Amino acid sequence: MAKNAPKIGVYICHCGINIAQTVDVKAVAEYAATLPNVVVARDYMYMCSDPGQDLIKKDIKEIGLTRVVVAACSPRMHEPTFRGAVFGAGMNPYLYEMCNIREQCSWVHVDKAEATAKAKDLIRSAVARASLLEPLEDRYADVTKAVMVVGAGIAGIQAALDIAEAGHKVYLVEREPSIGGHMAQLDKTFPTLDCSACILTPKMVDVSRHPNVELLTLSTVKKVSGFVGNFTVTVHQKARYVDVKQCTACGDCAKVCPQRFPNEFDLGLATRSAIYQPFPQAVPAAYCRNDQQCLGSLPLACGKCLQACEKKCIDFDQKDIVRDYEVGAIVIATGTDVFDATTLPEFGYGKYPDVLTSLEFERLCSAGGPTQGHIVRISDGEEPKDVVFIHCVGSRDKAVGNEYCSRVCCMFIIKQAHLLKDKMPDTNVTSYYMDIRAYGKGFEEFYDRVREEGVRFKRGKPSEIFRRKGKLVVRVDDTLLGKVIEHETDMVVLGVGLVPSEGYRELAQTLKLSLSSDRFFLEAHPKLRPVDTNIDGVYLAGCAQGPKDIPDTVAQAKGAASSAIALLNRGKVKVDPIVADINEDVCSSCHICEALCPYQALIYDEHKHTMTVNQILCKGCGVCPSACPSAAITLKHFTSAQIDAQLEALLERAGSSEEGAMQEPVKEKVEA
Amino acid sequence: MAEFNPTIIGFACNWCCYAGADLAGTSRMKYPPNLRLIRVMCSGRIDPQFILKAFKEGADGIFIGGCHPGDCHYVSGNYKAEKRIDLLKGLLAGLSNEPERLELHWVSATEGQIFANEVTSFTERIRKLGPLALDAPAPVQQDAPPEKQTPVPAAEPVVPPPAEDSGRKPDLTHLKAVPEAGQFASRIPQFKIPDGA
């Protein structure tokens, strides 16, 4: 062995039986010991455990290892763990290489011989790469002490309050004229029957009055740049045309407005004027003018509101504002929309006025709703004598592309059935379900109570709703009776599922966030990092990550807030040292890289006549080194030499016979 | 003749395809063990030279995975990868008449199933194609064991020139003293330009 050759230690993890069941770990360890520059190869049950890490640390100190390779799970899982371990033993963490023989070998292959051969190949490649690894120094950047919370439903409000309470600046961005989200539309919450507005509106007021919170309503995120701790977010704020500070929400302007439009807050069950307040408890408590619907300010056209407003708060000349905000972290709390029931024409939603969605029914139940809480048929204003609820509309349905369970609709409908029975005890209430999912605290007890109140639960998914002699007929296969029944009723409520909030895809692309297959934002790890995302410094709260009820939403919002607070309090953030580097002696200043870099990190130095890399702007993607015609650019930690070595090692056997190539010479290597 | 077992090299970007491959593992999906995946941060890092080198060293097929259009973690690296792969396929068509040995797929972090499916079908396609024979203009004809069909020495005279031409159509003339073009291709940028350019 050459004098300056690296001394590599290879550690192979059994991961219980996760790796060991399809990979012959002992044989792989013996093989690894024969690889060039390898001075020790060991196998161990759980390398990530403390004793496993101690094994590595001990060898670094006693044998003087200069490189460490751990063959275990994905680097996306435990690379930071082992980097920490080697760092603890005084080694540069970037001299550590991870070899993925679990997710990409033992778990995906069946044949033990083939999996073992692949594991050997992968380790040979990792060792070849490890020999060429170079030490890199971590860099640190300051963290901007501010957070942007996108979405001001209960998740965003809670996260904003927690962060503001910790003493940090919060920009709370909301697309609608008022904060509050869907929770503001609810009458009661399950299973405790708390009045939704009574528990939400104080929080809305708190967050709007908090000195650390800046509320940005009618606003959307247009662009995000930067990195963890140092994001620049461009926010587009639409003009409200009403001075929020001056407006007292007296409503004089709305009274004189001649225009009428469906009220979004009441889902079109009521109307509003072109200058309006979404709902009486709206925050900020100011009116808002829709410039598309307004007739205009000219006296000939209209301009009545201008005259009616005594305080002169209305300003037709207000302009949209596009502003950049510097923040250290971003919380995504964009929530959810309800499933569009017109997608399922068999239920007749949109065709029969007495077929409602559960959210519309909620507005009918609400004392602040269009009927002041009287539950009546939309078609004739009469009280229904028979009401049918249908579960799982747009959830657990592959045909509409929503395979997931929306989690809240079972309890939501059970609660609505209760509200109905409570207000009108003589009404027949039937609920057609696929399965009842009453999994939460107090849910099953509430379900039992509602059954005892006389709500009938029948198992079956209705196939069709049609009208016969003025009555709605629900045709359903009652799977417990085993026969198809036709249920005549006065009103049908569709328990619509939850879908990602409108604009989720644009936001995902703006932030480069991943989406799960259900189209909600993807968390960094489904079990252990449920509020983190694949972007450091961007956290998820509430239904943006997947359907959930209010307590779960609040819990996740608090989790996201605490993650953001921890980041801000730390004050420093590690910046990846994996960046491009230019060999100025070789650079021919052809400028090819300059045009390719999406971050403008490559800049021409007029004095040196070469390109240079701004290492703060560089994100380390490696687009430039693979385009440089002079091979003057190196991407640290992913150098061409390292990747070439990996390739050569992987393909070592390809030219010769499969098994014969495996050399046997066992040097005197240490065995665990 | 025993069934041909192709050697397949994969390149996957860290954020989408590699995470998708991990998900395939976490979900215990199965695919053929021929694939050997190399992780890079972005599909834009995949230098055409790596691909040519892999073919030269004996790979029968190369699978490249990046983020879906619009989803690249680094804004636009996947588009650059796509362009490079397209160009390279043209070159491969000239070399071996089998540009289908190189495939680019978009696999997101949640598409474990798609990753497993694509790898499986790609492996089968390469298995049908047989071993890569860079030196033989006509497709496979020898009866020798498949492993012998990609003799490295025979491949050498054919591949290196395109390797130098591929991504780096070098306008090196303005660099005054270029020792030899091979030195750029071998990526050992140790030489100095004699006089300050």
Interface residues (C-beta under 8 A of the other chain):
Chain A: S74 P75 R76 M77 N100 R102 E103 Q104 C105 W107 V108 H109 V110 D111 E114 A115 A117 K118 D121 L122 S125 A508 Q509 K512 S514 L515 S516 S517 L522 N534 I578 N583 D585 V586 S588 C590 L596 P598 Y599 H609 K619 G620 C621 G622 V623 P625 S626 A627 C628 P629 S630 A631 A632 L635 F638 S640 A641 I643 D644 Q646 L647 E648 L650 L651 R653 A654 G655 S656 S657 E658
Chain B: N5 T7 I9 N14 W15 C16 Y18 A19 A21 D22 A24 G25 T26 R28 M29 K30 Y31 P33 R36 L37 I38 R39 V40 M41 C42 G44 R45 I46 D47 P48 Q49 F50 K53 A54 E57 G58 A59 G70 D71 C72 H73 Y74 V75 S76 G77 K80 R84 S108 A109 T110 E111 A116 P145 E147 T150 P151 V152 G167 R168 K169 P170 D171 L172 H174 L175 F184 A185 R187 P189 F191 K192 I193 A197
